Amino acid sequence: GGTYFKIEADLLLDNVSITSNKATYLFYLTEAKKQDIRIFNSYFEDNIRVLGSNISDDYDYISNPTSVNSITIKNNEFKNIYYGEGNPAIFFMGDTPIDTTIIEDNKVRNFGFVFYNNGITNGSANGQYIFENTKKVYIRNNIVRNDDDFCPTDLGLSPATYFCFSLLECMHCECVGNVFEGFHIFDT
């Protein structure tokens, strides 16, 4: 468990396999620095936040305009994936402007509760800037299935406000060619 890498430059993660039964925060940003983040051909299982953003709520985007160039999550496999501490998103990029996000050709089997989150905190002083600079999101050709007997609360997760593959606010979103099955929550 723990946090492993702080990203301050480009990232290429290709052909790795990671399984963790303790809450693991793999990569995180502390500032948007025009990075290109690419995660390809990898396998993730259990209690992992693959990528997160810890950009300060009071970051001054007006004086220091910036964004992440791109995030590409392509041709990966995720199995029984969840994050058990705080916000339950596997990819948590909230309040982070990103020029282009591509989530493509992935296989996801059982996840809880949000796979990719790039929402804007209600009342954020930077909300309009973040919205206008989160330009394009492409979600294409993913196969996402939760088994009938899979329930995220059985993993010890508190019930979440949202149960969705992607929660985002952006200028343009294209979601095509995907398969989404088995999104349900059991009463506990």
PyMOL CGO cylinders between C-alpha atoms (Angstrom):
from pymol import cmd
from pymol.cgo import CYLINDER

trace = [
    CYLINDER, 0.00, 0.00, 0.00, 0.89, 3.67, -0.08, 0.3, 1, 1, 1, 1, 1, 1,
    CYLINDER, 0.89, 3.67, -0.08, 1.70, 6.26, -2.71, 0.3, 1, 1, 1, 1, 1, 1,
    CYLINDER, 1.70, 6.26, -2.71, 4.40, 5.44, -5.22, 0.3, 1, 1, 1, 1, 1, 1,
    CYLINDER, 4.40, 5.44, -5.22, 5.12, 8.12, -7.82, 0.3, 1, 1, 1, 1, 1, 1,
    CYLINDER, 5.12, 8.12, -7.82, 4.57, 11.86, -8.09, 0.3, 1, 1, 1, 1, 1, 1,
    CYLINDER, 4.57, 11.86, -8.09, 4.36, 12.92, -11.75, 0.3, 1, 1, 1, 1, 1, 1,
    CYLINDER, 4.36, 12.92, -11.75, 6.01, 16.18, -12.78, 0.3, 1, 1, 1, 1, 1, 1,
    CYLINDER, 6.01, 16.18, -12.78, 6.79, 15.26, -16.40, 0.3, 1, 1, 1, 1, 1, 1,
    CYLINDER, 6.79, 15.26, -16.40, 5.54, 12.88, -19.10, 0.3, 1, 1, 1, 1, 1, 1,
    CYLINDER, 5.54, 12.88, -19.10, 4.64, 9.32, -18.12, 0.3, 1, 1, 1, 1, 1, 1,
    CYLINDER, 4.64, 9.32, -18.12, 4.67, 6.14, -20.19, 0.3, 1, 1, 1, 1, 1, 1,
    CYLINDER, 4.67, 6.14, -20.19, 3.53, 2.98, -18.43, 0.3, 1, 1, 1, 1, 1, 1,
    CYLINDER, 3.53, 2.98, -18.43, 3.54, 0.00, -20.78, 0.3, 1, 1, 1, 1, 1, 1,
    CYLINDER, 3.54, 0.00, -20.78, 3.20, -3.74, -20.24, 0.3, 1, 1, 1, 1, 1, 1,
    CYLINDER, 3.20, -3.74, -20.24, 3.19, -3.95, -16.44, 0.3, 1, 1, 1, 1, 1, 1,
    CYLINDER, 3.19, -3.95, -16.44, 1.08, -6.02, -14.07, 0.3, 1, 1, 1, 1, 1, 1,
    CYLINDER, 1.08, -6.02, -14.07, 0.06, -4.68, -10.64, 0.3, 1, 1, 1, 1, 1, 1,
    CYLINDER, 0.06, -4.68, -10.64, -2.06, -6.35, -7.97, 0.3, 1, 1, 1, 1, 1, 1,
    CYLINDER, -2.06, -6.35, -7.97, -2.55, -4.90, -4.49, 0.3, 1, 1, 1, 1, 1, 1,
    CYLINDER, -2.55, -4.90, -4.49, -4.81, -5.83, -1.59, 0.3, 1, 1, 1, 1, 1, 1,
    CYLINDER, -4.81, -5.83, -1.59, -3.91, -2.63, 0.31, 0.3, 1, 1, 1, 1, 1, 1,
    CYLINDER, -3.91, -2.63, 0.31, -4.98, 0.80, -0.89, 0.3, 1, 1, 1, 1, 1, 1,
    CYLINDER, -4.98, 0.80, -0.89, -2.30, 1.78, -3.37, 0.3, 1, 1, 1, 1, 1, 1,
    CYLINDER, -2.30, 1.78, -3.37, -2.07, 5.19, -5.01, 0.3, 1, 1, 1, 1, 1, 1,
    CYLINDER, -2.07, 5.19, -5.01, 0.19, 4.50, -7.98, 0.3, 1, 1, 1, 1, 1, 1,
    CYLINDER, 0.19, 4.50, -7.98, 0.69, 7.87, -9.73, 0.3, 1, 1, 1, 1, 1, 1,
    CYLINDER, 0.69, 7.87, -9.73, -0.42, 11.37, -8.82, 0.3, 1, 1, 1, 1, 1, 1,
    CYLINDER, -0.42, 11.37, -8.82, -0.08, 14.91, -10.13, 0.3, 1, 1, 1, 1, 1, 1,
    CYLINDER, -0.08, 14.91, -10.13, 0.53, 17.90, -7.91, 0.3, 1, 1, 1, 1, 1, 1,
    CYLINDER, 0.53, 17.90, -7.91, 0.50, 20.37, -10.81, 0.3, 1, 1, 1, 1, 1, 1,
    CYLINDER, 0.50, 20.37, -10.81, -0.67, 20.34, -14.42, 0.3, 1, 1, 1, 1, 1, 1,
    CYLINDER, -0.67, 20.34, -14.42, 2.53, 20.88, -16.41, 0.3, 1, 1, 1, 1, 1, 1,
    CYLINDER, 2.53, 20.88, -16.41, 1.54, 20.06, -20.00, 0.3, 1, 1, 1, 1, 1, 1,
    CYLINDER, 1.54, 20.06, -20.00, 2.32, 16.40, -19.39, 0.3, 1, 1, 1, 1, 1, 1,
    CYLINDER, 2.32, 16.40, -19.39, 1.46, 13.53, -21.71, 0.3, 1, 1, 1, 1, 1, 1,
    CYLINDER, 1.46, 13.53, -21.71, 0.37, 10.55, -19.62, 0.3, 1, 1, 1, 1, 1, 1,
    CYLINDER, 0.37, 10.55, -19.62, 0.13, 7.21, -21.42, 0.3, 1, 1, 1, 1, 1, 1,
    CYLINDER, 0.13, 7.21, -21.42, -0.93, 3.92, -19.83, 0.3, 1, 1, 1, 1, 1, 1,
    CYLINDER, -0.93, 3.92, -19.83, -0.85, 1.00, -22.30, 0.3, 1, 1, 1, 1, 1, 1,
    CYLINDER, -0.85, 1.00, -22.30, -1.03, -2.81, -22.38, 0.3, 1, 1, 1, 1, 1, 1,
    CYLINDER, -1.03, -2.81, -22.38, -1.07, -3.29, -18.61, 0.3, 1, 1, 1, 1, 1, 1,
    CYLINDER, -1.07, -3.29, -18.61, -2.99, -5.30, -16.00, 0.3, 1, 1, 1, 1, 1, 1,
    CYLINDER, -2.99, -5.30, -16.00, -4.37, -3.93, -12.72, 0.3, 1, 1, 1, 1, 1, 1,
    CYLINDER, -4.37, -3.93, -12.72, -6.22, -5.84, -10.00, 0.3, 1, 1, 1, 1, 1, 1,
    CYLINDER, -6.22, -5.84, -10.00, -7.72, -5.07, -6.58, 0.3, 1, 1, 1, 1, 1, 1,
    CYLINDER, -7.72, -5.07, -6.58, -7.30, -1.96, -4.39, 0.3, 1, 1, 1, 1, 1, 1,
    CYLINDER, -7.30, -1.96, -4.39, -5.50, 0.53, -6.67, 0.3, 1, 1, 1, 1, 1, 1,
    CYLINDER, -5.50, 0.53, -6.67, -5.93, 4.13, -7.70, 0.3, 1, 1, 1, 1, 1, 1,
    CYLINDER, -5.93, 4.13, -7.70, -3.92, 4.13, -10.90, 0.3, 1, 1, 1, 1, 1, 1,
    CYLINDER, -3.92, 4.13, -10.90, -3.78, 7.89, -11.40, 0.3, 1, 1, 1, 1, 1, 1,
    CYLINDER, -3.78, 7.89, -11.40, -4.90, 10.82, -9.31, 0.3, 1, 1, 1, 1, 1, 1,
    CYLINDER, -4.90, 10.82, -9.31, -4.62, 14.56, -9.12, 0.3, 1, 1, 1, 1, 1, 1,
    CYLINDER, -4.62, 14.56, -9.12, -3.70, 16.44, -5.96, 0.3, 1, 1, 1, 1, 1, 1,
    CYLINDER, -3.70, 16.44, -5.96, -3.64, 19.91, -7.49, 0.3, 1, 1, 1, 1, 1, 1,
    CYLINDER, -3.64, 19.91, -7.49, -4.36, 22.43, -4.77, 0.3, 1, 1, 1, 1, 1, 1,
    CYLINDER, -4.36, 22.43, -4.77, -7.87, 23.89, -4.62, 0.3, 1, 1, 1, 1, 1, 1,
    CYLINDER, -7.87, 23.89, -4.62, -6.35, 27.37, -4.51, 0.3, 1, 1, 1, 1, 1, 1,
    CYLINDER, -6.35, 27.37, -4.51, -4.06, 26.90, -7.54, 0.3, 1, 1, 1, 1, 1, 1,
    CYLINDER, -4.06, 26.90, -7.54, -4.08, 30.18, -9.49, 0.3, 1, 1, 1, 1, 1, 1,
    CYLINDER, -4.08, 30.18, -9.49, -4.97, 29.18, -13.06, 0.3, 1, 1, 1, 1, 1, 1,
    CYLINDER, -4.97, 29.18, -13.06, -5.53, 32.82, -14.04, 0.3, 1, 1, 1, 1, 1, 1,
    CYLINDER, -5.53, 32.82, -14.04, -1.95, 33.88, -13.28, 0.3, 1, 1, 1, 1, 1, 1,
    CYLINDER, -1.95, 33.88, -13.28, -0.47, 30.49, -14.26, 0.3, 1, 1, 1, 1, 1, 1,
    CYLINDER, -0.47, 30.49, -14.26, -2.66, 29.07, -17.05, 0.3, 1, 1, 1, 1, 1, 1,
    CYLINDER, -2.66, 29.07, -17.05, -1.86, 25.42, -17.72, 0.3, 1, 1, 1, 1, 1, 1,
    CYLINDER, -1.86, 25.42, -17.72, -3.35, 21.99, -18.26, 0.3, 1, 1, 1, 1, 1, 1,
    CYLINDER, -3.35, 21.99, -18.26, -2.34, 18.39, -18.83, 0.3, 1, 1, 1, 1, 1, 1,
    CYLINDER, -2.34, 18.39, -18.83, -1.77, 17.85, -22.58, 0.3, 1, 1, 1, 1, 1, 1,
    CYLINDER, -1.77, 17.85, -22.58, -3.20, 14.35, -22.73, 0.3, 1, 1, 1, 1, 1, 1,
    CYLINDER, -3.20, 14.35, -22.73, -4.11, 11.22, -20.86, 0.3, 1, 1, 1, 1, 1, 1,
    CYLINDER, -4.11, 11.22, -20.86, -4.35, 8.00, -22.85, 0.3, 1, 1, 1, 1, 1, 1,
    CYLINDER, -4.35, 8.00, -22.85, -5.57, 4.80, -21.19, 0.3, 1, 1, 1, 1, 1, 1,
    CYLINDER, -5.57, 4.80, -21.19, -5.45, 2.15, -23.89, 0.3, 1, 1, 1, 1, 1, 1,
    CYLINDER, -5.45, 2.15, -23.89, -5.51, -1.63, -24.26, 0.3, 1, 1, 1, 1, 1, 1,
    CYLINDER, -5.51, -1.63, -24.26, -5.36, -2.39, -20.53, 0.3, 1, 1, 1, 1, 1, 1,
    CYLINDER, -5.36, -2.39, -20.53, -7.13, -4.98, -18.40, 0.3, 1, 1, 1, 1, 1, 1,
    CYLINDER, -7.13, -4.98, -18.40, -8.68, -4.14, -15.02, 0.3, 1, 1, 1, 1, 1, 1,
    CYLINDER, -8.68, -4.14, -15.02, -10.11, -6.86, -12.77, 0.3, 1, 1, 1, 1, 1, 1,
    CYLINDER, -10.11, -6.86, -12.77, -11.96, -6.44, -9.46, 0.3, 1, 1, 1, 1, 1, 1,
    CYLINDER, -11.96, -6.44, -9.46, -10.61, -2.92, -9.34, 0.3, 1, 1, 1, 1, 1, 1,
    CYLINDER, -10.61, -2.92, -9.34, -11.53, -0.38, -6.67, 0.3, 1, 1, 1, 1, 1, 1,
    CYLINDER, -11.53, -0.38, -6.67, -9.95, 2.24, -4.46, 0.3, 1, 1, 1, 1, 1, 1,
    CYLINDER, -9.95, 2.24, -4.46, -10.76, 1.89, -0.79, 0.3, 1, 1, 1, 1, 1, 1,
    CYLINDER, -10.76, 1.89, -0.79, -9.78, 5.27, 0.67, 0.3, 1, 1, 1, 1, 1, 1,
    CYLINDER, -9.78, 5.27, 0.67, -11.72, 8.51, 0.14, 0.3, 1, 1, 1, 1, 1, 1,
    CYLINDER, -11.72, 8.51, 0.14, -13.08, 9.20, -3.34, 0.3, 1, 1, 1, 1, 1, 1,
    CYLINDER, -13.08, 9.20, -3.34, -13.58, 5.76, -4.91, 0.3, 1, 1, 1, 1, 1, 1,
    CYLINDER, -13.58, 5.76, -4.91, -12.42, 6.64, -8.46, 0.3, 1, 1, 1, 1, 1, 1,
    CYLINDER, -12.42, 6.64, -8.46, -9.74, 4.46, -10.07, 0.3, 1, 1, 1, 1, 1, 1,
    CYLINDER, -9.74, 4.46, -10.07, -8.60, 7.45, -12.14, 0.3, 1, 1, 1, 1, 1, 1,
    CYLINDER, -8.60, 7.45, -12.14, -9.33, 10.60, -10.13, 0.3, 1, 1, 1, 1, 1, 1,
    CYLINDER, -9.33, 10.60, -10.13, -8.53, 13.76, -12.08, 0.3, 1, 1, 1, 1, 1, 1,
    CYLINDER, -8.53, 13.76, -12.08, -11.09, 16.04, -10.45, 0.3, 1, 1, 1, 1, 1, 1,
    CYLINDER, -11.09, 16.04, -10.45, -10.53, 19.79, -10.82, 0.3, 1, 1, 1, 1, 1, 1,
    CYLINDER, -10.53, 19.79, -10.82, -7.74, 19.17, -13.35, 0.3, 1, 1, 1, 1, 1, 1,
    CYLINDER, -7.74, 19.17, -13.35, -7.86, 20.72, -16.84, 0.3, 1, 1, 1, 1, 1, 1,
    CYLINDER, -7.86, 20.72, -16.84, -6.88, 18.13, -19.48, 0.3, 1, 1, 1, 1, 1, 1,
    CYLINDER, -6.88, 18.13, -19.48, -6.71, 19.00, -23.19, 0.3, 1, 1, 1, 1, 1, 1,
    CYLINDER, -6.71, 19.00, -23.19, -7.46, 15.48, -24.47, 0.3, 1, 1, 1, 1, 1, 1,
    CYLINDER, -7.46, 15.48, -24.47, -8.38, 12.25, -22.69, 0.3, 1, 1, 1, 1, 1, 1,
    CYLINDER, -8.38, 12.25, -22.69, -8.61, 8.93, -24.54, 0.3, 1, 1, 1, 1, 1, 1,
    CYLINDER, -8.61, 8.93, -24.54, -9.97, 5.82, -22.83, 0.3, 1, 1, 1, 1, 1, 1,
    CYLINDER, -9.97, 5.82, -22.83, -9.91, 3.14, -25.49, 0.3, 1, 1, 1, 1, 1, 1,
    CYLINDER, -9.91, 3.14, -25.49, -9.85, -0.64, -26.06, 0.3, 1, 1, 1, 1, 1, 1,
    CYLINDER, -9.85, -0.64, -26.06, -9.76, -1.53, -22.36, 0.3, 1, 1, 1, 1, 1, 1,
    CYLINDER, -9.76, -1.53, -22.36, -11.32, -4.55, -20.64, 0.3, 1, 1, 1, 1, 1, 1,
    CYLINDER, -11.32, -4.55, -20.64, -12.80, -3.88, -17.21, 0.3, 1, 1, 1, 1, 1, 1,
    CYLINDER, -12.80, -3.88, -17.21, -14.27, -6.73, -15.14, 0.3, 1, 1, 1, 1, 1, 1,
    CYLINDER, -14.27, -6.73, -15.14, -15.86, -5.60, -11.87, 0.3, 1, 1, 1, 1, 1, 1,
    CYLINDER, -15.86, -5.60, -11.87, -15.16, -2.11, -10.60, 0.3, 1, 1, 1, 1, 1, 1,
    CYLINDER, -15.16, -2.11, -10.60, -16.54, 0.09, -7.87, 0.3, 1, 1, 1, 1, 1, 1,
    CYLINDER, -16.54, 0.09, -7.87, -17.83, 2.90, -7.96, 0.3, 1, 1, 1, 1, 1, 1,
    CYLINDER, -17.83, 2.90, -7.96, -16.33, 5.30, -10.53, 0.3, 1, 1, 1, 1, 1, 1,
    CYLINDER, -16.33, 5.30, -10.53, -13.71, 4.27, -13.08, 0.3, 1, 1, 1, 1, 1, 1,
    CYLINDER, -13.71, 4.27, -13.08, -12.69, 7.71, -14.43, 0.3, 1, 1, 1, 1, 1, 1,
    CYLINDER, -12.69, 7.71, -14.43, -13.57, 10.98, -12.68, 0.3, 1, 1, 1, 1, 1, 1,
    CYLINDER, -13.57, 10.98, -12.68, -12.77, 14.41, -14.07, 0.3, 1, 1, 1, 1, 1, 1,
    CYLINDER, -12.77, 14.41, -14.07, -15.52, 16.43, -12.44, 0.3, 1, 1, 1, 1, 1, 1,
    CYLINDER, -15.52, 16.43, -12.44, -15.36, 19.94, -11.05, 0.3, 1, 1, 1, 1, 1, 1,
    CYLINDER, -15.36, 19.94, -11.05, -15.94, 20.55, -7.35, 0.3, 1, 1, 1, 1, 1, 1,
    CYLINDER, -15.94, 20.55, -7.35, -19.15, 22.51, -6.80, 0.3, 1, 1, 1, 1, 1, 1,
    CYLINDER, -19.15, 22.51, -6.80, -18.32, 26.13, -6.02, 0.3, 1, 1, 1, 1, 1, 1,
    CYLINDER, -18.32, 26.13, -6.02, -14.71, 25.86, -7.24, 0.3, 1, 1, 1, 1, 1, 1,
    CYLINDER, -14.71, 25.86, -7.24, -13.20, 29.30, -7.87, 0.3, 1, 1, 1, 1, 1, 1,
    CYLINDER, -13.20, 29.30, -7.87, -11.49, 27.75, -10.91, 0.3, 1, 1, 1, 1, 1, 1,
    CYLINDER, -11.49, 27.75, -10.91, -14.56, 25.93, -12.22, 0.3, 1, 1, 1, 1, 1, 1,
    CYLINDER, -14.56, 25.93, -12.22, -15.03, 27.91, -15.42, 0.3, 1, 1, 1, 1, 1, 1,
    CYLINDER, -15.03, 27.91, -15.42, -11.32, 27.76, -16.31, 0.3, 1, 1, 1, 1, 1, 1,
    CYLINDER, -11.32, 27.76, -16.31, -11.18, 24.00, -15.69, 0.3, 1, 1, 1, 1, 1, 1,
    CYLINDER, -11.18, 24.00, -15.69, -14.35, 23.41, -17.75, 0.3, 1, 1, 1, 1, 1, 1,
    CYLINDER, -14.35, 23.41, -17.75, -13.15, 25.47, -20.73, 0.3, 1, 1, 1, 1, 1, 1,
    CYLINDER, -13.15, 25.47, -20.73, -9.72, 23.81, -20.67, 0.3, 1, 1, 1, 1, 1, 1,
    CYLINDER, -9.72, 23.81, -20.67, -10.94, 20.23, -20.38, 0.3, 1, 1, 1, 1, 1, 1,
    CYLINDER, -10.94, 20.23, -20.38, -11.52, 20.08, -24.08, 0.3, 1, 1, 1, 1, 1, 1,
    CYLINDER, -11.52, 20.08, -24.08, -12.00, 16.57, -25.48, 0.3, 1, 1, 1, 1, 1, 1,
    CYLINDER, -12.00, 16.57, -25.48, -12.76, 13.15, -23.98, 0.3, 1, 1, 1, 1, 1, 1,
    CYLINDER, -12.76, 13.15, -23.98, -12.97, 10.04, -26.16, 0.3, 1, 1, 1, 1, 1, 1,
    CYLINDER, -12.97, 10.04, -26.16, -14.33, 6.84, -24.61, 0.3, 1, 1, 1, 1, 1, 1,
    CYLINDER, -14.33, 6.84, -24.61, -14.20, 4.19, -27.32, 0.3, 1, 1, 1, 1, 1, 1,
    CYLINDER, -14.20, 4.19, -27.32, -14.41, 0.42, -27.74, 0.3, 1, 1, 1, 1, 1, 1,
    CYLINDER, -14.41, 0.42, -27.74, -14.13, -0.53, -24.07, 0.3, 1, 1, 1, 1, 1, 1,
    CYLINDER, -14.13, -0.53, -24.07, -15.72, -3.69, -22.67, 0.3, 1, 1, 1, 1, 1, 1,
    CYLINDER, -15.72, -3.69, -22.67, -16.95, -3.01, -19.14, 0.3, 1, 1, 1, 1, 1, 1,
    CYLINDER, -16.95, -3.01, -19.14, -18.77, -5.74, -17.22, 0.3, 1, 1, 1, 1, 1, 1,
    CYLINDER, -18.77, -5.74, -17.22, -19.70, -6.18, -13.60, 0.3, 1, 1, 1, 1, 1, 1,
    CYLINDER, -19.70, -6.18, -13.60, -20.72, -9.72, -12.67, 0.3, 1, 1, 1, 1, 1, 1,
    CYLINDER, -20.72, -9.72, -12.67, -24.24, -10.22, -11.30, 0.3, 1, 1, 1, 1, 1, 1,
    CYLINDER, -24.24, -10.22, -11.30, -22.89, -11.13, -7.85, 0.3, 1, 1, 1, 1, 1, 1,
    CYLINDER, -22.89, -11.13, -7.85, -20.34, -8.29, -7.71, 0.3, 1, 1, 1, 1, 1, 1,
    CYLINDER, -20.34, -8.29, -7.71, -21.18, -5.56, -5.18, 0.3, 1, 1, 1, 1, 1, 1,
    CYLINDER, -21.18, -5.56, -5.18, -18.64, -2.83, -4.33, 0.3, 1, 1, 1, 1, 1, 1,
    CYLINDER, -18.64, -2.83, -4.33, -19.91, -2.50, -0.76, 0.3, 1, 1, 1, 1, 1, 1,
    CYLINDER, -19.91, -2.50, -0.76, -18.85, -6.12, -0.19, 0.3, 1, 1, 1, 1, 1, 1,
    CYLINDER, -18.85, -6.12, -0.19, -15.26, -4.86, -0.60, 0.3, 1, 1, 1, 1, 1, 1,
    CYLINDER, -15.26, -4.86, -0.60, -15.71, -2.57, 2.40, 0.3, 1, 1, 1, 1, 1, 1,
    CYLINDER, -15.71, -2.57, 2.40, -16.42, 0.52, 0.29, 0.3, 1, 1, 1, 1, 1, 1,
    CYLINDER, -16.42, 0.52, 0.29, -18.96, 2.99, 1.60, 0.3, 1, 1, 1, 1, 1, 1,
    CYLINDER, -18.96, 2.99, 1.60, -21.87, 3.53, -0.77, 0.3, 1, 1, 1, 1, 1, 1,
    CYLINDER, -21.87, 3.53, -0.77, -20.98, 6.29, -3.23, 0.3, 1, 1, 1, 1, 1, 1,
    CYLINDER, -20.98, 6.29, -3.23, -23.07, 9.08, -4.72, 0.3, 1, 1, 1, 1, 1, 1,
    CYLINDER, -23.07, 9.08, -4.72, -22.29, 7.83, -8.23, 0.3, 1, 1, 1, 1, 1, 1,
    CYLINDER, -22.29, 7.83, -8.23, -21.81, 4.39, -9.80, 0.3, 1, 1, 1, 1, 1, 1,
    CYLINDER, -21.81, 4.39, -9.80, -20.62, 5.03, -13.33, 0.3, 1, 1, 1, 1, 1, 1,
    CYLINDER, -20.62, 5.03, -13.33, -17.80, 4.35, -15.75, 0.3, 1, 1, 1, 1, 1, 1,
    CYLINDER, -17.80, 4.35, -15.75, -17.02, 8.02, -16.29, 0.3, 1, 1, 1, 1, 1, 1,
    CYLINDER, -17.02, 8.02, -16.29, -17.97, 11.15, -14.39, 0.3, 1, 1, 1, 1, 1, 1,
    CYLINDER, -17.97, 11.15, -14.39, -16.74, 14.28, -16.16, 0.3, 1, 1, 1, 1, 1, 1,
    CYLINDER, -16.74, 14.28, -16.16, -17.31, 17.86, -17.13, 0.3, 1, 1, 1, 1, 1, 1,
    CYLINDER, -17.31, 17.86, -17.13, -15.76, 18.93, -20.42, 0.3, 1, 1, 1, 1, 1, 1,
    CYLINDER, -15.76, 18.93, -20.42, -16.31, 20.81, -23.68, 0.3, 1, 1, 1, 1, 1, 1,
    CYLINDER, -16.31, 20.81, -23.68, -16.69, 17.69, -25.91, 0.3, 1, 1, 1, 1, 1, 1,
    CYLINDER, -16.69, 17.69, -25.91, -17.24, 14.01, -25.12, 0.3, 1, 1, 1, 1, 1, 1,
    CYLINDER, -17.24, 14.01, -25.12, -17.51, 11.14, -27.58, 0.3, 1, 1, 1, 1, 1, 1,
    CYLINDER, -17.51, 11.14, -27.58, -18.59, 7.78, -26.15, 0.3, 1, 1, 1, 1, 1, 1,
    CYLINDER, -18.59, 7.78, -26.15, -18.94, 5.16, -28.90, 0.3, 1, 1, 1, 1, 1, 1,
    CYLINDER, -18.94, 5.16, -28.90, -18.52, 1.43, -29.49, 0.3, 1, 1, 1, 1, 1, 1,
    CYLINDER, -18.52, 1.43, -29.49, -18.44, 0.49, -25.81, 0.3, 1, 1, 1, 1, 1, 1,
    CYLINDER, -18.44, 0.49, -25.81, -20.13, -2.38, -23.98, 0.3, 1, 1, 1, 1, 1, 1,
    CYLINDER, -20.13, -2.38, -23.98, -21.41, -1.54, -20.48, 0.3, 1, 1, 1, 1, 1, 1,
    CYLINDER, -21.41, -1.54, -20.48, -23.10, -4.31, -18.46, 0.3, 1, 1, 1, 1, 1, 1,
    CYLINDER, -23.10, -4.31, -18.46, -24.04, -5.07, -14.86, 0.3, 1, 1, 1, 1, 1, 1,
    CYLINDER, -24.04, -5.07, -14.86, -24.08, -1.66, -13.18, 0.3, 1, 1, 1, 1, 1, 1,
    CYLINDER, -24.08, -1.66, -13.18, -25.99, -2.34, -9.97, 0.3, 1, 1, 1, 1, 1, 1,
    CYLINDER, -25.99, -2.34, -9.97, -25.76, -1.92, -6.24, 0.3, 1, 1, 1, 1, 1, 1,
    CYLINDER, -25.76, -1.92, -6.24, -27.19, -4.32, -3.71, 0.3, 1, 1, 1, 1, 1, 1,
    CYLINDER, -27.19, -4.32, -3.71, -28.82, -2.95, -0.57, 0.3, 1, 1, 1, 1, 1, 1,
    CYLINDER, -28.82, -2.95, -0.57, -26.54, -3.72, 2.38, 0.3, 1, 1, 1, 1, 1, 1,
]
cmd.load_cgo(trace, "trace")
